[in-house]
Amino acid sequence: MLKTKLNLSSMRKKIISIAIVASCLLSTITLYCCTNTDNAVQTESLQKEKLIGKWTIYYVEEGYDQTMLGTQWWYNADGSFTNVQGEESAEGTYKWEGNKLVMMIDDMPWSAMVKKITNTEMTWYGIITGKTIKLKRQ
């Protein structure tokens, strides 16, 4: 009977130790995921902050306008932007609607779903075209 009590007591201590270790591990993983600055799932304010600056298109999915390669976009904090494609340039405004970036050039709207935005890269998905465009921060 004494041996059984010792085994139960020892087993309880092991179970409690395992539970504590598992809890610490889960907390560590959760904290790491929440503080990862390149996490693609972000708040709208963080998306806005990361958008500001100069971006260049380096990938356009096959079947879409390949002349967009090399197009540059300068996004400003005031909601304005400048777009340069070859010899042509245009200015406009932008706003966020959830994860959709809506841009207006000469009263003509153009929008893209922002699938990913980090400090160095952004991925657009064309809502109408179904094509992907990738940009790098310059």
Secondary structure as UniProt FT lines:
FT   HELIX           2..35
FT   TURN            37..38
FT   HELIX           44..51
FT   STRAND          53..60
FT   TURN            62..63
FT   HELIX           66..68
FT   TURN            69..70
FT   STRAND          72..75
FT   TURN            77..78
FT   STRAND          80..85
FT   TURN            86..87
FT   STRAND          88..97
FT   TURN            98..99
FT   STRAND          100..105
FT   TURN            106..107
FT   STRAND          108..117
FT   STRAND          121..125
FT   TURN            127..129
FT   STRAND          132..137
//
